[in-house]
Amino acid sequence: MAPVAPASSVKEELPPTLTATSPPPSLFDGTTRLYVAYICPYAQRTWIARNYKGLQEKIKLVAIDLGDRPAWYKEKVYPENKVPSLEHNNEVKGESLDLIKYIDAHFEGPALLPNDPAKQTFAEELLAYSDSFSKALYSVLLSKGENISDSVAALDKLEESLSKFEDGPFFLGNDFSLVDIAYAPFAERLHIFLSDLKNYDITKGRPRLNLWLEELNKIEAYTATKWDPQELLTITKKRIGIKVEEGGEVRRRGGVEKAERRGRELAVQITPLPRSGAGGGEAAAEERRVAGQRKAMRDERRWVAED
Ligand SMILES: N[C@@H](CCC(=O)N[C@@H](CS)C(=O)NCC(=O)O)C(=O)O
């Protein structure tokens, strides 16, 4: 059975998104900060790594509104002006793949790369390929779903890679690793977009990919970073200029969400949310946390909804 990260269950209220009028945090004061945009899949990689290692207290999240970016971010933090970036030991580093390796190597928590040399070699190979995989997502989006042959080939390659090690559901076998983290945000989006745009289920005929997605969705370090699929779809469609039907923004609650539009159905597994009125105490606190998280994520909409 796949292991569940021991340290990742710390619940966290997400900080609000900073805009052009927000003052900077007190930069270079010794605090380690991970600058993200909640909507960004590259930033999501680093956010998952930080959560999985249980670093919610050690690495503070700072969310940037990419559509209304504070000038200080480029001027004082990260001249490339992209997310993610990491402020650590008075330096700022970028590039999501470098950052997930850096976070794994420089902080405590469960190791995200195995000791087995064969697995390490395979990890390097798959990490090097992961940005080509992300292009499969963008080719679907840019062609508005017309050309999915690149994505199909990329997904077939994932299925094949997932069968390399038989000892577990993840890319490197039984242990969740940097490789799973590098692919998860992009596979999640391909799953949602291909289902909606092409009525194409990426898991059909790909049992390993199906199992991998199921196991991923049991890891809270990952599910805490996920968008509601329906919202992600609506926002992304607006950004790429696909008309969104009335009611497309409605969110529904539950472990499995179904969004019915024009007779088509998209069923995507998402993090179960607590029920309304579930009582006081822990359930209510959890509900407030999730509501705050969704609000913080929604505040970023401008960047993706206007262009
Ligand atoms: N290669 C970079 C890509 C990061 C990236 O493109 N981030 C986007 C948001 S998803 C960004 O910051 N875009 C702002 C811009 O390009 O101005 C990485 O892996 O970190």
Ligand as a Chemical Component Dictionary entry (heavy atoms), coordinates in Angstrom:
data_LIG
# 
_chem_comp.id                   LIG 
_chem_comp.type                 NON-POLYMER 
_chem_comp.pdbx_formal_charge   0 
_chem_comp.three_letter_code    LIG 
# 
loop_
_chem_comp_atom.comp_id 
_chem_comp_atom.atom_id 
_chem_comp_atom.alt_atom_id 
_chem_comp_atom.type_symbol 
_chem_comp_atom.charge 
_chem_comp_atom.model_Cartn_x 
_chem_comp_atom.model_Cartn_y 
_chem_comp_atom.model_Cartn_z 
_chem_comp_atom.pdbx_ordinal 
LIG N1  N1  N 0 10.081 27.333 -15.854 1  
LIG C1  C1  C 0 9.395  28.017 -14.772 2  
LIG C2  C2  C 0 8.028  28.429 -15.257 3  
LIG C3  C3  C 0 7.306  29.311 -14.229 4  
LIG C4  C4  C 0 6.162  30.093 -14.871 5  
LIG O1  O1  O 0 6.065  30.204 -16.103 6  
LIG N2  N2  N 0 5.286  30.629 -14.024 7  
LIG C5  C5  C 0 4.227  31.466 -14.529 8  
LIG C6  C6  C 0 2.938  31.254 -13.786 9  
LIG S1  S1  S 0 2.281  29.631 -14.024 10 
LIG C7  C7  C 0 4.593  32.935 -14.317 11 
LIG O2  O2  O 0 5.104  33.303 -13.288 12 
LIG N3  N3  N 0 4.276  33.753 -15.284 13 
LIG C8  C8  C 0 4.430  35.161 -15.169 14 
LIG C9  C9  C 0 5.058  35.753 -16.345 15 
LIG O3  O3  O 0 5.531  35.006 -17.216 16 
LIG O4  O4  O 0 5.112  36.975 -16.429 17 
LIG C10 C10 C 0 9.333  27.074 -13.578 18 
LIG O5  O5  O 0 9.347  25.855 -13.780 19 
LIG O6  O6  O 0 9.304  27.559 -12.431 20 
# 
loop_
_chem_comp_bond.comp_id 
_chem_comp_bond.atom_id_1 
_chem_comp_bond.atom_id_2 
_chem_comp_bond.value_order 
_chem_comp_bond.pdbx_ordinal 
LIG N1  C1  SING 1  
LIG C1  C2  SING 2  
LIG C1  C10 SING 3  
LIG C2  C3  SING 4  
LIG C3  C4  SING 5  
LIG C4  O1  DOUB 6  
LIG C4  N2  SING 7  
LIG N2  C5  SING 8  
LIG C5  C6  SING 9  
LIG C5  C7  SING 10 
LIG C6  S1  SING 11 
LIG C7  O2  DOUB 12 
LIG C7  N3  SING 13 
LIG N3  C8  SING 14 
LIG C8  C9  SING 15 
LIG C9  O3  DOUB 16 
LIG C9  O4  SING 17 
LIG C10 O5  DOUB 18 
LIG C10 O6  SING 19 
# 
